[in-house]
Amino acid sequence: MADIDIFDKNCPTRFSLSVISGKWGMLIILALSRESLRFSEIVRTVGGISERMASQTLRYLERDGVVRRSVVQHAKPPQVYYRLTSLGRAFVTPLSDLVRIANDHVDELVYRRE
């Protein structure tokens, strides 16, 4: 595989990284790091996300192989669950570290905003 240059405007990973590291992608990945969730549980867990944005973000994460969608057909109505793939799990530690760093420095971050 050729070297990937994230700074190149034609970099193939840019869009995927923007979804994963974006506000909603990161929160969905972290919510799914604990357990598989149904769509409504994701919306409830990730405060402030609209159903439309949750659906769009989950579609992107599924397309990129970060999230797997599974349907339980024998349930009435069928239930749809989302879970992280092994690739998705690889993002949990770095994203958790990012959240921890932000939380550790929340006073400085908020002070700079004012």
TORKOL-4160 file (C-alpha; in steps of 0.2 Angstrom, whole numbers, padded with zeros to 4 digits, m for minus):
114
<pt num="1" X="0000" Y="0000" Z="0000"/>
<pt num="2" X="0006" Y="0017" Z="m0005"/>
<pt num="3" X="0010" Y="0030" Z="0009"/>
<pt num="4" X="m0005" Y="0040" Z="0014"/>
<pt num="5" X="m0003" Y="0059" Z="0015"/>
<pt num="6" X="m0018" Y="0065" Z="0026"/>
<pt num="7" X="m0013" Y="0083" Z="0021"/>
<pt num="8" X="m0016" Y="0079" Z="0002"/>
<pt num="9" X="m0033" Y="0085" Z="m0003"/>
<pt num="10" X="m0036" Y="0068" Z="m0012"/>
<pt num="11" X="m0032" Y="0058" Z="0003"/>
<pt num="12" X="m0044" Y="0043" Z="0003"/>
<pt num="13" X="m0045" Y="0042" Z="0022"/>
<pt num="14" X="m0050" Y="0061" Z="0025"/>
<pt num="15" X="m0069" Y="0058" Z="0024"/>
<pt num="16" X="m0069" Y="0043" Z="0035"/>
<pt num="17" X="m0058" Y="0051" Z="0048"/>
<pt num="18" X="m0069" Y="0066" Z="0048"/>
<pt num="19" X="m0084" Y="0055" Z="0052"/>
<pt num="20" X="m0075" Y="0045" Z="0065"/>
<pt num="21" X="m0067" Y="0060" Z="0074"/>
<pt num="22" X="m0082" Y="0071" Z="0072"/>
<pt num="23" X="m0093" Y="0075" Z="0086"/>
<pt num="24" X="m0107" Y="0062" Z="0082"/>
<pt num="25" X="m0095" Y="0048" Z="0076"/>
<pt num="26" X="m0084" Y="0049" Z="0091"/>
<pt num="27" X="m0099" Y="0049" Z="0103"/>
<pt num="28" X="m0108" Y="0034" Z="0094"/>
<pt num="29" X="m0091" Y="0024" Z="0094"/>
<pt num="30" X="m0089" Y="0027" Z="0112"/>
<pt num="31" X="m0107" Y="0023" Z="0116"/>
<pt num="32" X="m0105" Y="0007" Z="0106"/>
<pt num="33" X="m0089" Y="0002" Z="0115"/>
<pt num="34" X="m0099" Y="m0003" Z="0130"/>
<pt num="35" X="m0112" Y="m0014" Z="0121"/>
<pt num="36" X="m0123" Y="m0017" Z="0106"/>
<pt num="37" X="m0137" Y="m0004" Z="0105"/>
<pt num="38" X="m0153" Y="m0002" Z="0096"/>
<pt num="39" X="m0155" Y="0014" Z="0086"/>
<pt num="40" X="m0167" Y="0022" Z="0099"/>
<pt num="41" X="m0154" Y="0018" Z="0112"/>
<pt num="42" X="m0140" Y="0027" Z="0103"/>
<pt num="43" X="m0151" Y="0042" Z="0101"/>
<pt num="44" X="m0155" Y="0042" Z="0119"/>
<pt num="45" X="m0137" Y="0039" Z="0125"/>
<pt num="46" X="m0129" Y="0052" Z="0113"/>
<pt num="47" X="m0138" Y="0068" Z="0120"/>
<pt num="48" X="m0142" Y="0081" Z="0107"/>
<pt num="49" X="m0141" Y="0070" Z="0092"/>
<pt num="50" X="m0156" Y="0070" Z="0080"/>
<pt num="51" X="m0162" Y="0054" Z="0073"/>
<pt num="52" X="m0157" Y="0061" Z="0055"/>
<pt num="53" X="m0139" Y="0064" Z="0061"/>
<pt num="54" X="m0138" Y="0047" Z="0070"/>
<pt num="55" X="m0145" Y="0038" Z="0055"/>
<pt num="56" X="m0133" Y="0047" Z="0043"/>
<pt num="57" X="m0118" Y="0044" Z="0054"/>
<pt num="58" X="m0122" Y="0026" Z="0057"/>
<pt num="59" X="m0123" Y="0024" Z="0038"/>
<pt num="60" X="m0106" Y="0031" Z="0036"/>
<pt num="61" X="m0098" Y="0021" Z="0050"/>
<pt num="62" X="m0106" Y="0005" Z="0043"/>
<pt num="63" X="m0100" Y="0009" Z="0025"/>
<pt num="64" X="m0082" Y="0011" Z="0032"/>
<pt num="65" X="m0083" Y="m0005" Z="0042"/>
<pt num="66" X="m0082" Y="0003" Z="0059"/>
<pt num="67" X="m0100" Y="m0002" Z="0064"/>
<pt num="68" X="m0110" Y="m0018" Z="0060"/>
<pt num="69" X="m0129" Y="m0017" Z="0058"/>
<pt num="70" X="m0138" Y="m0033" Z="0062"/>
<pt num="71" X="m0157" Y="m0037" Z="0061"/>
<pt num="72" X="m0166" Y="m0049" Z="0073"/>
<pt num="73" X="m0179" Y="m0055" Z="0061"/>
<pt num="74" X="m0188" Y="m0067" Z="0074"/>
<pt num="75" X="m0193" Y="m0052" Z="0085"/>
<pt num="76" X="m0209" Y="m0043" Z="0081"/>
<pt num="77" X="m0206" Y="m0030" Z="0074"/>
<pt num="78" X="m0188" Y="m0034" Z="0069"/>
<pt num="79" X="m0175" Y="m0026" Z="0080"/>
<pt num="80" X="m0160" Y="m0018" Z="0073"/>
<pt num="81" X="m0144" Y="m0018" Z="0083"/>
<pt num="82" X="m0128" Y="m0009" Z="0080"/>
<pt num="83" X="m0111" Y="m0015" Z="0087"/>
<pt num="84" X="m0093" Y="m0010" Z="0084"/>
<pt num="85" X="m0082" Y="m0021" Z="0072"/>
<pt num="86" X="m0064" Y="m0025" Z="0076"/>
<pt num="87" X="m0059" Y="m0010" Z="0066"/>
<pt num="88" X="m0072" Y="0000" Z="0076"/>
<pt num="89" X="m0064" Y="m0006" Z="0092"/>
<pt num="90" X="m0047" Y="0000" Z="0087"/>
<pt num="91" X="m0053" Y="0018" Z="0088"/>
<pt num="92" X="m0060" Y="0016" Z="0106"/>
<pt num="93" X="m0044" Y="0019" Z="0115"/>
<pt num="94" X="m0037" Y="0034" Z="0105"/>
<pt num="95" X="m0055" Y="0042" Z="0106"/>
<pt num="96" X="m0056" Y="0038" Z="0125"/>
<pt num="97" X="m0039" Y="0046" Z="0127"/>
<pt num="98" X="m0044" Y="0062" Z="0118"/>
<pt num="99" X="m0059" Y="0063" Z="0129"/>
<pt num="100" X="m0048" Y="0061" Z="0144"/>
<pt num="101" X="m0036" Y="0074" Z="0139"/>
<pt num="102" X="m0050" Y="0086" Z="0135"/>
<pt num="103" X="m0058" Y="0082" Z="0152"/>
<pt num="104" X="m0041" Y="0084" Z="0161"/>
<pt num="105" X="m0039" Y="0102" Z="0154"/>
<pt num="106" X="m0057" Y="0107" Z="0153"/>
<pt num="107" X="m0054" Y="0123" Z="0164"/>
<pt num="108" X="m0040" Y="0129" Z="0152"/>
<pt num="109" X="m0051" Y="0125" Z="0137"/>
<pt num="110" X="m0066" Y="0135" Z="0144"/>
<pt num="111" X="m0055" Y="0149" Z="0150"/>
<pt num="112" X="m0047" Y="0151" Z="0133"/>
<pt num="113" X="m0064" Y="0152" Z="0125"/>
<pt num="114" X="m0070" Y="0167" Z="0136"/>
